Amino acid sequence: MSGPEQRGRRAPALVFAALGTLVFLNVYAPQSLLSLLARDFGVGPAAVGGVVGATMLAMALASPLTGVVADAWGRRRTVLWAFGLLVLPALLASAAPSLAALNAARFAQGLLIPGVMVALNAYIAEDVTPDRRPGALSAYVTGTVLGGFLGRFLSGLVASRGDWHAAFWLLALACALGWIVARTALPPETAFQPRRNPRVVLAGLHTHLHNPALRATCAVGFLILFTLVGTFNTLTLRLAGAPYGLSTVQSGAVFAVYLLGVVITPVAGPFLAARGPRTALLVAVGASVLGLLVTLTTPLPLVIAGVAATACGVFLAQAAALAAVQRSVSGARSLAGGLYHLSYYGGAALSSVVAGQVFETGGWPATVPLLVGSLLLAALAGTWGWRRVRVKPT
């Protein structure tokens, strides 16, 4: 094995974990700020949810195009440019004079975030040796979970004095650090073959769209993130009101349940290998449904326990879906990942609006049935779609 190839295939798993953490700091950071933003801008739950929904919508729209760019331009180069450009909208968000301006900056962030996620997943699938690939993917997903928690918690912490602007300075710093890590620690690709012929791209798109297993995976992704975002967006608003009255710091601390994903995700790898994505999905949905039902109680410890179970289930479902994406395709992997993320974050964008409206109308008791229904549909889609088409092993 040549020197460059050896370096490319020996990128430490810690690098993927670090990059996953740094990019996901940007995704959900405003969730712990929603009550503060609603107060400052004088809007309700549905409107303020757009701060998260704007990013999710942009991520959904940009993901397929990002997949095409990464397939043509290179995975590492795409990651570097995405991290570098992400600094600018974070700085614009920190100085946003209105909710519309903040949403615009968050939309711009969402257009760039898939440049890291989609390209990095394809990098792992092609440039990491098969024996180390599960560990690299597990490290990346673990990093995204950690980043999801830290984004929420640190944003709530720095905004605890009533100044949410500083939270976005933190995100700008994280993006700059992500560029440095990718530039210094992510080796150049060795297995990458550029796809720049439009006919080849369209052929890959046609193949993916006619792949029943991939279509089912996209449906599962849409529904599980619909559940997760709907849960945490409205939970923040619920805990800020009576009888809890939690501050942004306290609400951010509740998101510590996200850290359970750091444990769940590595455990899910062997489980998926032994039982397969369908079984993992059914277990995940069962845990999440049970958790949501527990949150209908009033005591805060029980609410937190229910949210923890819900989050763990979603993490396991996400691991199952990511495994199914890479196992169900053999080419144009960035494009396949882009289509999955289109569905995944499309569910989040829709949930940011719909769950907020349901919560505004009927409160938490009305929101839980909506989220449970989404989970049950995810179980149906995965069970049916992954049974009809045999998922190819990696």
C-alpha positions in Angstrom: 0.0 0.0 0.0 1.4 3.4 -1.0 2.1 6.2 1.5 -0.9 8.4 0.5 -3.2 5.4 0.4 -2.0 4.3 3.8 -2.6 7.7 5.3 -6.1 7.9 3.7 -7.1 4.6 5.0 -5.8 5.3 8.5 -7.6 8.4 9.5 -8.3 8.0 13.2 -11.9 7.4 14.2 -11.4 10.4 16.6 -11.2 12.7 13.5 -14.6 11.6 12.3 -16.0 12.1 15.8 -14.5 15.6 16.1 -15.9 16.7 12.7 -19.3 15.3 13.5 -19.3 17.1 16.8 -18.2 20.5 15.3 -20.7 20.5 12.4 -23.7 19.4 14.6 -23.1 22.2 17.0 -24.7 24.3 14.4 -27.8 22.3 13.7 -29.9 22.4 16.9 -28.2 25.1 18.9 -31.2 27.5 18.9 -33.5 25.0 20.5 -32.5 25.9 24.0 -33.0 29.6 23.0 -36.5 29.4 21.7 -38.3 30.8 24.7 -35.8 33.7 24.8 -36.2 34.3 21.1 -40.0 34.2 21.4 -39.9 36.8 24.1 -37.4 39.1 22.4 -39.2 39.0 19.0 -42.7 38.8 20.4 -43.8 35.7 18.5 -45.5 32.3 19.4 -44.3 28.7 19.3 -45.0 28.1 15.6 -43.2 31.3 14.4 -40.1 30.9 16.7 -39.8 27.2 15.6 -38.9 28.6 12.2 -35.4 29.4 13.6 -34.8 25.7 13.6 -37.0 24.9 10.7 -35.2 27.3 8.3 -32.0 25.4 8.8 -33.7 22.0 8.4 -35.4 23.1 5.2 -32.2 24.4 3.7 -30.4 21.2 4.7 -33.1 19.1 3.0 -33.0 21.2 -0.2 -29.2 21.3 -0.4 -28.4 17.7 0.4 -29.0 16.1 -3.0 -27.0 18.9 -4.8 -24.3 18.6 -2.2 -24.1 14.9 -3.0 -23.6 15.7 -6.7 -20.9 18.3 -5.9 -19.1 15.9 -3.6 -19.2 13.1 -6.2 -17.7 15.4 -8.8 -15.4 17.6 -6.7 -14.1 15.3 -4.0 -15.3 14.6 -0.4 -12.4 16.2 1.5 -12.5 19.4 -0.6 -16.2 19.7 -0.1 -15.8 19.3 3.7 -13.2 22.0 3.8 -15.2 24.6 1.8 -18.3 23.9 3.8 -16.6 24.4 7.2 -14.9 27.6 6.0 -18.0 29.2 4.5 -20.1 28.3 7.6 -18.3 30.9 9.6 -20.0 33.8 7.7 -23.8 32.9 8.4 -23.0 32.3 12.0 -21.5 35.8 12.3 -24.6 37.2 10.5 -26.9 35.4 12.9 -25.1 36.9 15.9 -26.0 40.4 14.6 -29.5 39.6 13.3 -31.8 42.6 14.0 -35.1 40.7 13.4 -36.5 37.2 13.4 -36.6 37.3 9.6 -32.9 38.2 9.4 -32.1 35.4 11.9 -34.1 32.9 9.9 -32.2 34.0 6.7 -28.8 33.4 8.4 -30.0 30.1 9.7 -31.2 29.1 6.2 -27.7 29.9 4.9 -26.2 27.7 7.5 -28.5 24.9 6.5 -27.3 25.2 2.8 -23.7 24.6 3.9 -24.0 22.0 6.7 -24.7 19.0 4.3 -21.3 19.7 2.7 -19.8 18.2 5.7 -22.3 15.5 6.5 -23.0 14.0 3.0 -19.3 14.2 1.9 -18.0 12.7 5.1 -20.4 9.8 5.0 -19.3 9.0 1.5 -15.6 9.4 2.5 -16.1 6.8 5.3 -17.9 4.4 2.9 -15.1 4.5 0.3 -11.8 5.5 2.0 -11.9 3.6 5.2 -11.1 -0.1 5.1 -14.1 -2.5 5.7 -12.7 -3.7 9.0 -12.5 -0.2 10.4 -15.6 1.3 8.7 -18.1 0.4 11.4 -15.9 2.0 14.0 -15.5 5.2 11.9 -19.2 5.5 11.2 -20.0 4.8 14.8 -17.5 7.5 15.8 -19.0 10.0 13.4 -22.6 9.4 14.6 -21.4 9.6 18.2 -19.8 12.9 17.4 -23.1 14.2 15.8 -24.9 13.2 19.0 -22.4 15.0 21.2 -22.5 18.0 18.9 -26.3 18.0 19.1 -26.1 18.1 22.9 -23.3 20.6 23.1 -24.9 23.0 20.7 -28.1 23.1 22.8 -26.3 23.2 26.2 -23.6 25.7 25.4 -26.0 28.0 23.6 -28.3 28.0 26.7 -25.3 28.6 28.9 -23.8 31.6 27.0 -27.3 33.1 26.6 -28.2 32.7 30.3 -27.8 36.4 30.9 -30.4 37.1 28.3 -28.1 37.7 25.3 -28.7 35.0 22.7 -26.3 36.8 20.2 -23.2 35.3 21.8 -24.4 31.8 21.1 -23.8 32.3 17.4 -20.3 33.6 18.0 -19.7 30.2 19.5 -20.9 28.5 16.4 -18.6 30.6 14.2 -15.7 29.5 16.3 -16.7 25.9 16.1 -16.8 26.1 12.2 -13.4 27.6 12.1 -12.1 24.8 14.3 -13.8 22.3 12.1 -11.9 23.7 9.1 -8.6 23.3 10.9 -9.3 19.7 12.0 -10.4 18.7 8.4 -7.4 20.5 6.9 -4.8 18.9 9.2 -6.2 15.5 10.1 -8.4 14.3 7.3 -6.2 12.7 4.6 -6.9 13.0 0.9 -9.1 10.4 -0.7 -7.5 7.4 -2.3 -10.6 5.5 -3.6 -12.5 8.5 -4.9 -13.6 8.4 -8.6 -15.1 11.7 -9.8 -18.5 11.6 -11.4 -18.7 14.7 -13.6 -20.7 13.5 -16.6 -24.3 14.7 -16.2 -25.6 11.5 -17.8 -23.8 9.4 -15.2 -25.3 11.6 -12.4 -28.8 11.2 -13.9 -28.2 7.5 -14.2 -27.3 7.3 -10.6 -30.3 9.4 -9.6 -32.6 7.1 -11.7 -31.1 4.0 -10.0 -31.5 5.4 -6.5 -35.1 6.6 -7.1 -36.0 3.1 -8.3 -34.3 1.4 -5.3 -37.2 0.3 -3.0 -34.9 -0.2 0.0 -33.5 3.3 -0.3 -37.0 4.8 -0.7 -38.1 3.1 2.4 -35.0 4.3 4.2 -35.7 7.9 3.1 -39.3 7.6 4.5 -37.9 6.3 7.8 -35.5 9.1 8.0 -38.2 11.7 7.4 -40.4 10.3 10.1 -37.8 9.8 12.8 -36.4 13.3 12.6 -40.0 14.7 12.4 -40.4 13.0 15.8 -37.1 14.2 17.3 -37.4 17.8 16.3 -41.0 18.0 17.2 -40.2 16.6 20.6 -37.4 18.9 21.5 -38.8 22.1 19.9 -42.0 21.9 21.9 -40.4 20.4 25.0 -38.3 23.5 25.4 -41.5 25.7 25.3 -43.3 23.3 27.7 -40.5 23.4 30.3 -40.3 27.2 30.1 -43.9 27.5 31.2 -45.8 26.5 34.3 -45.4 24.5 36.4 -41.6 24.2 35.5 -40.4 27.6 34.6 -37.0 26.4 33.5 -34.3 28.9 32.4 -32.3 28.6 29.2 -29.4 27.0 31.2 -31.8 24.5 32.8 -33.5 23.7 29.5 -30.1 23.2 27.9 -29.2 20.8 30.8 -32.3 18.7 30.0 -30.7 18.0 26.6 -28.1 16.0 28.4 -30.3 13.1 27.6 -28.7 13.4 24.1 -25.5 12.1 25.7 -27.2 8.7 26.0 -26.6 8.5 22.2 -22.9 8.3 22.9 -23.6 5.0 24.6 -26.4 3.8 22.4 -24.7 4.3 19.0 -21.6 2.1 19.7 -23.9 -0.6 21.1 -26.1 -0.4 18.1 -23.3 -1.5 15.7 -23.0 -5.1 16.9 -26.8 -5.2 17.3 -27.4 -4.2 13.8 -24.9 -6.6 12.5 -26.5 -9.5 14.4 -30.1 -8.6 13.9 -30.4 -6.3 11.0 -31.9 -2.8 10.5 -35.5 -4.0 10.6 -35.3 -5.5 14.1 -33.3 -2.5 15.3 -36.0 -0.1 14.0 -38.8 -2.0 15.7 -37.0 -1.9 19.0 -36.2 1.8 18.5 -39.8 2.7 17.8 -41.0 0.7 20.8 -38.6 2.6 23.1 -39.6 6.0 21.7 -43.3 5.4 21.9 -43.1 4.3 25.5 -40.9 7.3 26.3 -43.4 9.8 24.8 -46.3 8.2 26.7 -44.3 8.7 29.9 -43.8 12.4 29.2 -47.6 12.9 29.5 -47.1 12.8 33.3 -46.3 15.9 35.2 -43.3 15.2 37.5 -40.1 16.6 35.9 -38.0 13.5 36.6 -40.5 11.3 34.8 -40.7 13.8 31.9 -36.9 13.7 31.5 -36.9 9.9 31.7 -39.5 9.7 29.0 -37.6 12.1 26.8 -34.4 10.1 27.4 -36.2 6.9 26.2 -37.5 8.7 23.2 -34.1 10.1 22.3 -32.4 6.7 22.7 -35.0 5.1 20.4 -34.5 7.8 17.7 -30.7 7.3 17.9 -31.0 3.6 17.3 -33.4 4.2 14.4 -31.0 6.7 12.9 -28.2 4.1 13.2 -30.4 1.5 11.4 -31.3 4.0 8.7 -27.7 5.0 8.0 -26.6 1.4 7.8 -29.4 0.7 5.3 -28.4 3.7 3.1 -24.9 2.5 2.6 -25.8 -1.2 2.3 -28.5 -0.6 -0.3 -26.3 1.2 -2.9 -23.1 0.4 -4.7 -22.3 3.7 -6.5 -22.9 7.4 -6.4 -22.8 7.2 -2.6 -22.8 10.9 -2.0 -25.9 11.3 -4.1 -27.6 8.5 -2.2 -26.7 10.1 1.1 -28.0 13.4 -0.2 -31.4 11.9 -1.1 -31.5 10.4 2.4 -30.7 13.7 4.0 -33.3 15.5 1.8 -35.9 13.3 3.4 -34.4 13.3 6.8 -34.2 17.1 7.2 -37.4 17.6 5.3 -39.1 15.8 8.1 -37.4 18.2 10.6 -38.5 21.3 8.6 -42.1 20.2 8.5 -42.1 19.2 12.2 -40.7 22.6 13.2 -43.9 24.2 11.9 -46.5 21.5 12.4 -45.5 20.4 15.9 -45.4 24.1 16.9 -48.9 24.7 15.6 -50.2 21.6 17.4 -48.5 22.6 20.6 -49.9 26.1 20.3 -53.4 24.8 19.9 -53.5 21.8 22.2 -50.4 21.8 24.3 -48.2 18.8 25.0 -51.2 16.3 25.3 -52.0 17.1 21.6 -48.4 17.0 20.5 -47.6 13.5 21.8 -50.2 11.7 19.6 -48.8 13.5 16.5 -45.3 12.2 17.4 -46.4 8.7 18.2 -48.2 8.5 14.9 -45.0 9.5 13.1 -43.0 6.8 14.8 -45.6 4.1 14.0 -45.5 5.1 10.3 -41.6 4.9 10.4 -41.9 1.3 11.8 -44.4 0.4 9.0 -42.2 2.0 6.3 -39.0 0.2 7.4 -40.6 -3.1 8.1 -42.3 -3.2 4.7 -39.5 -1.6 2.6 -36.5 -3.5 4.1 -38.3 -6.8 4.0 -39.2 -6.7 0.3 -35.7 -5.9 -0.8 -32.7 -7.7 0.6 -30.2 -5.2 2.0 -26.8 -5.8 0.6 -24.0 -6.3 3.1 -21.1 -3.9 3.2 
